[in-house]
Amino acid sequence: METTDQNNAVDAPVRLKGMGDGLCVSLDPDQPSDFIRSELVRLFQPLKHLAINARVVLDFGESEGDDALVDELGAFLKETFGVGSVNKSAKRRTASEDLLRQRDMDRSWHHYRSDVLMLTGRVRSGQKVTARRHLLLLGDVNPGGEVVSGGDILIMGSLAGTAIAGQPEGSDAIVLALDFRPTQIQIGPVVAAGLPPSRQGFPEYAHMEGGNIVVENYMEANPFGRMPWPEVR
Amino acid sequence: MGKTTATASIGAALAAEGKRVAVVDMDIGLRNLDVVMGLENRIVFNVVDAVKGKCKIQQAAIKDRRIENLYLIPASQSDNKNVLIPEDMVRFGEKIRLEFDYVLMDCPAGIERGFENSVAAADEAVVICMPEVSSVRDADRVIGLLYARDITPKLVVNRIIPDMVARGEMLSHEDIVDVLSIDLLGLVPMDDHVVISTNTGMPLIMQKDSKAGKAFRRIAMRLNGNSDIPIEIPQGQGRFWKRIGTKFGLGK
């Protein structure tokens, strides 16, 4: 009997728990207002004098929750149970993300495995290198050479052959080369042939933007520079 | 690309250095090394006979008229390239290497059976490339195939026209080496003497004022172990006058 009650409590649309020096009410704002009120009464009734002057935080979970509802419920709670203040909980990262970042930090990313085929050398005309996922080549791809990958292609040298990234469907893949003058680029299902001759002397990369392949100066665009946290690709 | 001319010239130059040299025409069905060397009317046996054991190597090897120690094993004109298989060539290679200091094989164009046959018995390879994008692409492919057989090839850039290189109309040898990234064995300029030599059967290296002949002589010396001979970059005709002109503030 008890276990059933607990299960109900976890699944309940309105829940109450102590948080620091206040109370936290988790609720689903999509429920009808009357129902929420009756649930609040059910939860706050047993608190009796503990509810007086308490700091209450309303947590809408994943959904946004509008201020009108906060005001309405706040007024209701203050009137009925004499609570001190009612606020919406600050939108914050989910707890699991916090944990993930803490774990990344503690183990310095040791627990990740990334599938990268790293090669050195030169891919000559008529040769084809295929990587299951990412391909990193310290060397060059000659005209007529072909590099294929399931993920990104990074050429630390000159890319003058064909590069086919993100096979078969990965349209978020990039093709990066220090000297970028490929014969053809393919990202996912999109092909870019007859690319204009690029200005040489700086690294460029190709990526998908709105169904087209776009080539940009890598250092200027800095596509991953603004990510808040190092992530496994 | 000038494979046949290069084979004949380097072979002649090595023989002139005092080595015992055989040049083998592997272009079965499209025989022409014999013409370039001026030996076409002395052919009795050919390389197919020698490989198949129908004659001895000494019988198939034709002695050159002008240069001591230079021998030609001609191709068969009536067969096609499929009469030989690489295994035959490996056995043939083991026999012929006992008889000569150097055996040069003139590899046919393409990367099919003719190429396979030539490469099967080879210890080393020289890739002849012209300063053209298409030629560089093919050379790159061949270099890849040679590396796959554990042969490290060397590069000769043939038919360089220095004036065109200076004007930026022709790939420079630096561009080619950049792409192909193998050791450079020599640079051979475009030379009208090559046509004369081919038509008359007179070895290129014996023509006194042939620049290409001199370049092939130096290539042969490098192949023969004198690797410290500097690689001479072909200079254009107009270069001297241009330089004088620049000195006096004329021209651009």
Boltz contact constraints between the chains, C-beta under 6 A:
constraints:
  - contact:
      token1: [A, 124]
      token2: [B, 140]
      max_distance: 6.0
  - contact:
      token1: [A, 124]
      token2: [B, 144]
      max_distance: 6.0
  - contact:
      token1: [A, 125]
      token2: [B, 137]
      max_distance: 6.0
  - contact:
      token1: [A, 125]
      token2: [B, 140]
      max_distance: 6.0
  - contact:
      token1: [A, 125]
      token2: [B, 141]
      max_distance: 6.0
  - contact:
      token1: [A, 126]
      token2: [B, 141]
      max_distance: 6.0
  - contact:
      token1: [A, 126]
      token2: [B, 144]
      max_distance: 6.0
  - contact:
      token1: [A, 127]
      token2: [B, 144]
      max_distance: 6.0
  - contact:
      token1: [A, 142]
      token2: [B, 140]
      max_distance: 6.0
  - contact:
      token1: [A, 142]
      token2: [B, 179]
      max_distance: 6.0
  - contact:
      token1: [A, 143]
      token2: [B, 137]
      max_distance: 6.0
  - contact:
      token1: [A, 144]
      token2: [B, 137]
      max_distance: 6.0
